[in-house]
Amino acid sequence: ASEKKKALAAAAGGPSSPGSDPLSKSTLKSEDTGTRSTMILGEIGYDSESGRPAIDPNVNFQYSVDTQAVSTSRTIDSSSYPENGALNVIDGAAVAHAVSPEQIMEEEAEFEDIPAATDYAPMEAVPFRKTRRCRVLAATGLCLVVSAAVATAVAVTVGKSKGSGPPPPPTPEPTMAPTPISYTQTVREYLTEEVGSHINETGTPYDDALIWIEDVDPLNLSTKNESGTLVQRYLLAVLYYSTVEGGGDDDDGWVRCGASDPPSSDDGTCESDDKGGTSKRWLSGANECEWMGVRCGRGEEDSGKASRGEKVLDIYLRKNNMRGTLVPELHLISTLENIDFNYNALTGTVPSEYGLMSNVLQIGVNFNRLNGSIPSELYGIASLQVLTAFNNSLEGSLPAPPAGAWPNMWKLGLGMNRFSGRIPSELGARLTSLVTLDLYHNSFSGSIPSELGNAKNLKELFLDQNDLAGTMPREACALRNVKLTDLTVDCEEVECGSECCTNCD
């Protein structure tokens, strides 16, 4: 019989006498099956370890009748088998074996179900000290005791050997501390939630910046840093990788204070201007508020060296050979007030996401290679005061500002582009704070809107080198008696006297 599961089932001989009490030793009883070597297929067995019936519809038990047991009207008592390896036989029953379906298919003997089988009380539990589980637990405990003794002996031996013999060789200092895996995953997941899943796309400036801040950045920031500047440092790194080609201070990279190649763990001091001024390189170990062109604070004027936790207020990178595209996610630096990317080689479009900036005051992208139109979303920046995009390749019609747009706008400079269509009348009707409106050298057509006369604060109005026609509205000319000092048009196409237009004789 199996050591795992054994059972007793009444087989040959029928009910026994009360004196022998075989029923208390059995789990099944049936009519006499004769002296054949009959196999009974059932679902009830006996677990010799727990002393309880094993009822499992997924396990088949094979009940075999021992010939000797049948002929002598004795039954095998399996409860004593694990102890001495011998089978004691008691009044007529059979032993159950757990078998697989494959074994059943291969068995040549006859199988029978016994529909008249009767369920009897289970056998008494085998004493725990006689079970296999007891022996396993005892062996495990002995192994633990031996292991503890060996460990203690080793510790004592090592302790005695301290202080004797030559000292161990010094551990070489690593060039850069390894990044824990948990930190890497936490930073990546955090930035993905804050910026977007697209930052994980390989081969992009977002992925380059992510690799840098995870594995290279000497500051080794985590999401638990109290300063809360992880996002702004990452986005500045994205800006760098988006606008540098070749890396470093070379013909294809930034003119000044680009990242060193390979990256350095020091503060990266660099020359920031032609007058001998110094600053810190981008992607160096310095606080990002000390990188060239970055000014930080808490809303007040900068009071000296940046401290950890300050937020980015201004980014000044004019004339620095920036090549690439504008980073839409700069709007996530909610404290940003001034962007100066003038005189570079930026391409692509002005991101509509900049309309989400809540505190920006000035955006300057003059003398670049930007194309596309001015996104109407920019009218949503209530704080914006200056927008200049001279000398680019912007085109299309100029969207009309909605009511309430740009209440503080005083300078709008879009000259030397490719804008076409009519000049929106809403520029004068709704942008009443305008001081300078420069639409010079475009392809605007049609007449000049009289609503420009509502911009009572205008001092400069440049409309020349367009395709405008007609007569200068008297409402616009009336501004000459208020604050307007410069008014230019194409005098041959637009009728305007010298008392109104300053460039017409």
Solvent accessible surface area in square Angstrom, and as a share of the most:
residue,aa,sasa,rsa
1,A,45,0.35
2,S,35,0.22
3,E,103,0.46
4,K,119,0.51
5,K,52,0.22
6,K,0,0.00
7,A,0,0.00
8,L,0,0.00
9,A,1,0.01
10,A,9,0.07
11,A,1,0.01
12,A,6,0.05
13,G,51,0.49
14,G,17,0.17
15,P,102,0.64
16,S,41,0.26
17,S,67,0.43
18,P,128,0.81
19,G,77,0.74
20,S,52,0.33
21,D,74,0.38
22,P,10,0.06
23,L,64,0.32
24,S,50,0.32
25,K,80,0.34
26,S,3,0.02
27,T,1,0.01
28,L,20,0.10
29,K,18,0.08
30,S,10,0.06
31,E,134,0.60
32,D,84,0.44
33,T,21,0.12
34,G,30,0.29
35,T,105,0.61
36,R,126,0.46
37,S,72,0.46
38,T,4,0.02
39,M,23,0.10
40,I,4,0.02
41,L,54,0.27
42,G,17,0.17
43,E,88,0.39
44,I,40,0.20
45,G,0,0.00
46,Y,0,0.00
47,D,35,0.18
48,S,5,0.03
49,E,39,0.18
50,S,44,0.29
51,G,3,0.03
52,R,169,0.62
53,P,45,0.29
54,A,15,0.11
55,I,121,0.61
56,D,40,0.21
57,P,99,0.62
58,N,136,0.70
59,V,36,0.21
60,N,39,0.20
61,F,0,0.00
62,Q,26,0.11
63,Y,0,0.00
64,S,27,0.17
65,V,9,0.05
66,D,54,0.28
67,T,94,0.55
68,Q,108,0.48
69,A,1,0.01
70,V,20,0.12
71,S,82,0.53
72,T,66,0.39
73,S,67,0.43
74,R,77,0.28
75,T,0,0.00
76,I,10,0.05
77,D,20,0.10
78,S,0,0.00
79,S,32,0.21
80,S,26,0.17
81,Y,51,0.19
82,P,40,0.25
83,E,103,0.46
84,N,96,0.49
85,G,54,0.52
86,A,52,0.40
87,L,77,0.38
88,N,71,0.37
89,V,43,0.24
90,I,46,0.23
91,D,35,0.18
92,G,16,0.15
93,A,2,0.01
94,A,0,0.00
95,V,5,0.03
96,A,0,0.00
97,H,43,0.19
98,A,41,0.32
99,V,21,0.12
100,S,41,0.27
101,P,85,0.53
102,E,112,0.50
103,Q,98,0.44
104,I,30,0.15
105,M,162,0.73
106,E,137,0.61
107,E,63,0.28
108,E,172,0.77
109,A,32,0.25
110,E,98,0.44
111,F,54,0.22
112,E,50,0.22
113,D,106,0.55
114,I,36,0.18
115,P,135,0.85
116,A,66,0.51
117,A,36,0.28
118,T,66,0.39
119,D,102,0.53
120,Y,61,0.23
121,A,70,0.54
122,P,67,0.42
123,M,13,0.06
124,E,156,0.70
125,A,69,0.54
126,V,16,0.09
127,P,56,0.35
128,F,115,0.48
129,R,175,0.64
130,K,73,0.31
131,T,6,0.03
132,R,99,0.36
133,R,130,0.47
134,C,32,0.19
135,R,117,0.43
136,V,77,0.45
137,L,102,0.51
138,A,65,0.51
139,A,56,0.43
140,T,69,0.40
141,G,32,0.31
142,L,117,0.58
143,C,83,0.50
144,L,119,0.59
145,V,100,0.58
146,V,81,0.47
147,S,67,0.43
148,A,60,0.47
149,A,62,0.48
150,V,87,0.50
151,A,63,0.49
152,T,84,0.49
153,A,58,0.45
154,V,83,0.48
155,A,64,0.50
156,V,77,0.44
157,T,89,0.51
158,V,80,0.46
159,G,43,0.41
160,K,164,0.69
161,S,62,0.40
162,K,158,0.67
163,G,92,0.88
164,S,78,0.50
165,G,64,0.61
166,P,125,0.79
167,P,117,0.73
168,P,113,0.71
169,P,117,0.74
170,P,126,0.79
171,T,123,0.71
172,P,115,0.73
173,E,158,0.71
174,P,88,0.55
175,T,141,0.82
176,M,83,0.37
177,A,74,0.58
178,P,112,0.71
179,T,36,0.21
180,P,71,0.45
181,I,133,0.67
182,S,77,0.50
183,Y,21,0.08
184,T,32,0.19
185,Q,101,0.45
186,T,58,0.34
187,V,0,0.00
188,R,73,0.27
189,E,110,0.49
190,Y,73,0.28
191,L,0,0.00
192,T,34,0.20
193,E,142,0.64
194,E,82,0.37
195,V,18,0.10
196,G,20,0.19
197,S,86,0.55
198,H,60,0.27
199,I,0,0.00
200,N,53,0.27
201,E,101,0.45
202,T,118,0.69
203,G,73,0.70
204,T,33,0.19
205,P,43,0.27
206,Y,35,0.13
207,D,10,0.05
208,D,55,0.28
209,A,0,0.00
210,L,0,0.00
211,I,78,0.40
212,W,4,0.02
213,I,1,0.00
214,E,5,0.02
215,D,72,0.37
216,V,41,0.23
217,D,8,0.04
218,P,44,0.28
219,L,62,0.31
220,N,68,0.35
221,L,16,0.08
222,S,36,0.23
223,T,43,0.25
224,K,179,0.76
225,N,37,0.19
226,E,180,0.81
227,S,19,0.13
228,G,51,0.49
229,T,1,0.00
230,L,4,0.02
231,V,27,0.15
232,Q,11,0.05
233,R,0,0.00
234,Y,0,0.00
235,L,0,0.00
236,L,0,0.00
237,A,0,0.00
238,V,0,0.00
239,L,0,0.00
240,Y,5,0.02
241,Y,62,0.24
242,S,16,0.10
243,T,1,0.00
244,V,21,0.12
245,E,90,0.40
246,G,69,0.66
247,G,22,0.21
248,G,10,0.09
249,D,70,0.36
250,D,75,0.39
251,D,132,0.69
252,D,78,0.40
253,G,0,0.00
254,W,0,0.00
255,V,78,0.45
256,R,57,0.21
257,C,1,0.01
258,G,0,0.00
259,A,11,0.08
260,S,38,0.24
261,D,121,0.63
262,P,106,0.67
263,P,64,0.40
264,S,37,0.24
265,S,70,0.45
266,D,81,0.42
267,D,65,0.34
268,G,8,0.08
269,T,80,0.46
270,C,12,0.07
271,E,106,0.48
272,S,27,0.17
273,D,54,0.28
274,D,119,0.62
275,K,192,0.81
276,G,52,0.50
277,G,26,0.25
278,T,97,0.56
279,S,24,0.16
280,K,45,0.19
281,R,57,0.21
282,W,1,0.00
283,L,8,0.04
284,S,5,0.03
285,G,15,0.14
286,A,8,0.06
287,N,18,0.09
288,E,0,0.00
289,C,10,0.06
290,E,39,0.18
291,W,2,0.01
292,M,20,0.09
293,G,24,0.23
294,V,13,0.08
295,R,58,0.21
296,C,2,0.01
297,G,3,0.03
298,R,147,0.54
299,G,58,0.55
300,E,98,0.44
301,E,140,0.63
302,D,65,0.34
303,S,114,0.74
304,G,49,0.47
305,K,170,0.72
306,A,16,0.13
307,S,53,0.34
308,R,91,0.33
309,G,13,0.12
310,E,18,0.08
311,K,67,0.28
312,V,0,0.00
313,L,5,0.03
314,D,2,0.01
315,I,0,0.00
316,Y,99,0.38
317,L,3,0.01
318,R,116,0.42
319,K,121,0.51
320,N,3,0.02
321,N,33,0.17
322,M,0,0.00
323,R,75,0.27
324,G,17,0.17
325,T,67,0.39
326,L,9,0.04
327,V,3,0.01
328,P,36,0.23
329,E,20,0.09
330,L,0,0.00
331,H,34,0.15
332,L,63,0.31
333,I,9,0.04
334,S,65,0.42
335,T,41,0.24
336,L,3,0.01
337,E,40,0.18
338,N,18,0.09
339,I,4,0.02
340,D,18,0.09
341,F,0,0.00
342,N,9,0.05
343,Y,89,0.34
344,N,19,0.10
345,A,8,0.06
346,L,0,0.00
347,T,53,0.31
348,G,21,0.20
349,T,76,0.44
350,V,15,0.08
351,P,11,0.07
352,S,47,0.30
353,E,69,0.31
354,Y,2,0.01
355,G,12,0.12
356,L,117,0.58
357,M,10,0.04
358,S,73,0.47
359,N,70,0.36
360,V,0,0.00
361,L,53,0.26
362,Q,81,0.36
363,I,6,0.03
364,G,7,0.07
365,V,4,0.03
366,N,19,0.10
367,F,74,0.31
368,N,11,0.06
369,R,136,0.50
370,L,0,0.00
371,N,64,0.33
372,G,20,0.19
373,S,53,0.34
374,I,6,0.03
375,P,18,0.11
376,S,63,0.41
377,E,91,0.41
378,L,1,0.01
379,Y,13,0.05
380,G,56,0.53
381,I,1,0.00
382,A,64,0.49
383,S,24,0.15
384,L,0,0.00
385,Q,58,0.26
386,V,11,0.07
387,L,4,0.02
388,T,10,0.06
389,A,1,0.00
390,F,38,0.16
391,N,51,0.26
392,N,13,0.07
393,S,29,0.19
394,L,0,0.00
395,E,78,0.35
396,G,31,0.30
397,S,75,0.48
398,L,10,0.05
399,P,31,0.20
400,A,51,0.39
401,P,0,0.00
402,P,69,0.44
403,A,81,0.63
404,G,70,0.67
405,A,6,0.05
406,W,4,0.02
407,P,71,0.45
408,N,76,0.39
409,M,0,0.00
410,W,102,0.36
411,K,59,0.25
412,L,3,0.01
413,G,0,0.00
414,L,1,0.01
415,G,0,0.00
416,M,71,0.32
417,N,10,0.05
418,R,148,0.54
419,F,0,0.00
420,S,45,0.29
421,G,29,0.28
422,R,155,0.57
423,I,6,0.03
424,P,16,0.10
425,S,39,0.25
426,E,47,0.21
427,L,0,0.00
428,G,0,0.00
429,A,42,0.32
430,R,103,0.37
431,L,1,0.00
432,T,66,0.38
433,S,36,0.23
434,L,1,0.00
435,V,39,0.22
436,T,8,0.05
437,L,0,0.00
438,D,17,0.09
439,L,0,0.00
440,Y,62,0.23
441,H,82,0.37
442,N,13,0.07
443,S,48,0.31
444,F,0,0.00
445,S,43,0.28
446,G,25,0.24
447,S,51,0.33
448,I,7,0.03
449,P,18,0.11
450,S,46,0.30
451,E,62,0.28
452,L,1,0.00
453,G,5,0.04
454,N,67,0.34
455,A,1,0.01
456,K,119,0.50
457,N,53,0.27
458,L,1,0.01
459,K,97,0.41
460,E,57,0.25
461,L,0,0.00
462,F,48,0.20
463,L,1,0.01
464,D,25,0.13
465,Q,89,0.39
466,N,13,0.07
467,D,92,0.48
468,L,3,0.02
469,A,52,0.40
470,G,40,0.38
471,T,82,0.48
472,M,7,0.03
473,P,20,0.13
474,R,195,0.71
475,E,72,0.32
476,A,0,0.00
477,C,33,0.20
478,A,51,0.40
479,L,3,0.02
480,R,78,0.29
481,N,135,0.69
482,V,84,0.49
483,K,94,0.40
484,L,4,0.02
485,T,85,0.50
486,D,52,0.27
487,L,0,0.00
488,T,21,0.12
489,V,2,0.01
490,D,29,0.15
491,C,50,0.30
492,E,170,0.76
493,E,93,0.42
494,V,2,0.01
495,E,122,0.55
496,C,19,0.12
497,G,32,0.31
498,S,68,0.44
499,E,137,0.61
500,C,3,0.02
501,C,0,0.00
502,T,57,0.33
503,N,69,0.35
504,C,8,0.05
505,D,182,0.94
